Each structure stands twice: as C-alpha cells, then as structure tokens.
C-alpha cells in the first residue's frame, strides 16, 4: 500500500472553495430559468400519426438547392441537433446556407406496439422523403442519418436509391459485432422474444438505465460530483440541466420494431453479413451507390469507431468520404469543436457535389 499524502493547506482550500460554491448555489438555483430546447424557428410541413416533419428557418434564405432531411434515432428525442443557441448543428448548417428538415418521431404508445421496421423505413421515412422533395420542388434529397437513424438511412438508401442524391451518416453503427461494442455484447444473448412479449413496448426508463450502465461511474456518479464545480455559474448550470432533460426525455420503443432491430442488427449483424429484409426489400449496402459521407466519433462509447469505419468496405459507391471527429457520441453535436468543424465539413462536402 502506498501512503496517501495530503497537503493540509491544499485540503483546507478545497473545502473552503466547496463551501463557497454550495453557498452560492442557493442564489444560483433561484435565478435558473426553465431550461428549454429547440432554439431554431421551424414549421411543420408533413404530419402522419405521431410523426412530424419540420423545416427549420434560418436568418437568411438557403442557398443550397437540395434539402437535407435529418433522420434521428428512435431511442432519444431529436432536439439534440438543436439543443441551444450556441450548440446547434441545425443552426450552423442553416448558417452555411443549407435547407434543413427533420423527422420528429414523437412518443410511441400502446397503439404503436405492432409497428415494424418496414413501417418506419418503407413507410414513415419514405413518405417523409416524398413530402420534403415535394415541398422543396426537387426529385431527390440529401439524407442525414444519426446513430440508429443512420442505420435506417442506409437501409432506405439501399432500397430507394432513386430518391437520395447524397447520404450522410453520423455516429452510425454498421458492423454490430466489433469486440469493443459493449451494448452489442449485452444484447446478443438476450431472449428478445420473451422480452417484447412480456413488456410490449420497451419502457424508456429501462433503455436509459442500460445506456447509463455502459459507463456507470462516469454517468451516475462523477458528473453529479462535478456539478458542485458549476453551482455558482448560472449559464453552466442551465447547460447541465438542459442536457439532463434531454437524457431523461426518452420515448418508449415500439415492441415489434425493437424486436426486429435487436434480432437482425445486434444479434444477426445482417447489415454487413447479408440476409436483412425490411418489408418486401432485401437490403444490400452494395446498392448504396450515391455519394456517402460517414462521420464518426473517436471516443464514442455507444458506437465504437470500428463499428462505423467498416462502411467503406460495404457500400457500392466510388465516392466515399469519412471524417473522424475528436469527441464522443454526444460531443459531436454539442461541443465547441463540433460547432466549428462538423457543419462546415458537411456543407463543404455537399457543395462539391451540388452539381
């Protein structure tokens, strides 16, 4: 055992600093506003069941001729891409001149228990793509898929290539059996039939618990201990609360779609191994022949870089680009570096293919 060296003066200073911050917190908490999200103005252009497609309104008219439709994951709310004024992928894309639309899936309830991946991909996404194309007056659009929404977008692009001009995937799992994918290792032995037959829709709180337990100390203890350091800073405290609100504002998962996603993607790894069928369509990544930009995060604990990089080996396009972002699964949207690097990279890549 190594002796623990404690410097009395330093220890006393830390105690006094903590006391000051805790005392200041009483005033800070009185001043904290209700945290909100979705800072960019938007209008609904299409509605179906619980789904809404929004078009965002920037401070200037878009210069891009082809709109971007963002397809977010089902497991979280999509306002992460427009979290706050200084942390908004959407706002920064608009500032670059892009024309940005987004699918908001809403909150599934018991009426959605039997929705399948066919309903989501060949149904909702297809009709949303049609609606955006009609609204923008174009025959093809750009698709930007995020995480699970990126996997959905790959499936869609492989079977509806005639409607997609360019495909962008962000922190998207492709190979679900890479060794360091802890979430995959957890789910491979899951009796998903018993799970869904028992629960019906999968509760959001249960999903959140699984994600938090991927990094139990960091996500359940350290971040709340670190909260003490910002208790005297109103803006930082509001940022923290806004992120917490997003983390725990999660929808339940439609049971049948969840069953199929776990079986075919996490357990069967069919997106890369083959044999994936969504409704009437066989999904082959080799049929993804439009230009592809794949953006992944180097410190991603949910989608390891190795799970995403392999996309280059499977798509059929000769125009493939990948960008490795120095950050994590969420940092790729909300960090200061992300605001500077990611929207500009997407815009520059699209601009070179605008003809």
Secondary structure, 3 states (H helix, E strand, C coil): CCCCCCCHHHHHHHHHHHHHHHHHHHHHHHHCCCCCCCCCCEEEEEEECCEEEEEECCCCCCCCCCCEEEECCCCCCHHHHHCECCECHHHHHHHCCCCEEEEECCCCCHHHCCCCHHHHHHHHHHHHHHHHHHHHCCCCEEEEEECHHHHHHHHHHHHCHHHEEEEEEECCCCCCCCCCCHHHHHHCCCCHHHHHHHHCCECHHHHHHHHHHHHHHHHHHHHHHHHHHHCCCHHHHHHHHHHHHHHHCCCCECHHHHHHHHHHHHHCCHHHHCCCEECCEECCHHHCCCEEEEEEECCCCCCCHHHHHHHHHCCCCCCEEEEEECCCCCHHHHCHHHHHHHHHHHHHHHHCCCC
